[in-house]
Amino acid sequence: MGYRLERVNELIKNELSLLIELELQDPRIKEAIISVVRVKATPDLKYAKVYVSVMGENNKKEEIIGVLDKAKGYLRKSIAKVLNTKNTPELIFELDESLDYAMHIDEVLANLEIKDHEDDR
């Protein structure tokens, strides 16, 4: 991935984080903890996958993605104002499960019974 594309991804990520936190007025957004984890735009900037982490119940996570999908026109227009490029990517919101997965792995590791090597003799 080129340096320019990395900068654009980072700019979109930061701008979306601010917009979601400060501009979106939907009460479901306000009562959730939402983090834009990463953005992966195509090289032609036609599309950008936005990976979002939502803390809370699983059914609420899908609901938040739905709210973001409905607001993507507004979000795209707002990003176009700060993104000085020919194209403004269409936003595709995806639920990022990496934090949940890491917490699950920690839980599994914490519950493992580790035998002492001396018991194996």
Residue pairs with C-beta under 8 A, 6 or more apart in sequence:
2 43
5 41
5 43
8 41
8 45
8 83
8 85
9 38
9 39
9 40
9 41
9 48
10 39
11 82
11 83
12 39
12 41
12 48
12 50
12 79
12 83
12 89
13 36
13 38
13 39
13 50
15 78
15 79
15 82
15 83
16 36
16 39
16 50
16 75
16 79
16 91
17 35
17 36
19 75
19 78
19 79
20 29
20 34
20 36
20 68
20 75
21 34
23 74
23 78
24 67
24 71
26 67
26 71
28 60
28 63
28 64
28 67
29 64
29 67
32 54
32 55
32 56
32 60
32 64
33 54
33 55
33 56
34 52
34 53
34 54
34 55
34 64
35 52
35 53
35 54
36 50
36 51
36 52
37 51
37 52
37 53
37 96
37 98
37 99
38 51
38 96
39 48
39 49
39 50
39 51
40 48
40 49
40 51
41 47
41 48
41 49
41 89
42 48
42 89
44 87
45 85
45 86
45 87
45 88
45 89
46 87
46 89
46 90
47 89
47 90
47 92
48 89
48 90
48 91
48 92
49 92
49 94
50 68
50 91
50 92
50 93
50 94
51 94
51 95
51 96
52 64
52 65
52 68
52 93
52 94
52 95
52 96
53 95
53 96
53 98
53 99
54 60
54 61
54 64
54 65
54 95
61 95
62 95
65 93
65 94
65 95
68 75
68 93
69 93
72 90
72 91
72 93
75 91
76 88
76 89
76 90
76 91
77 88
79 88
79 91
80 88
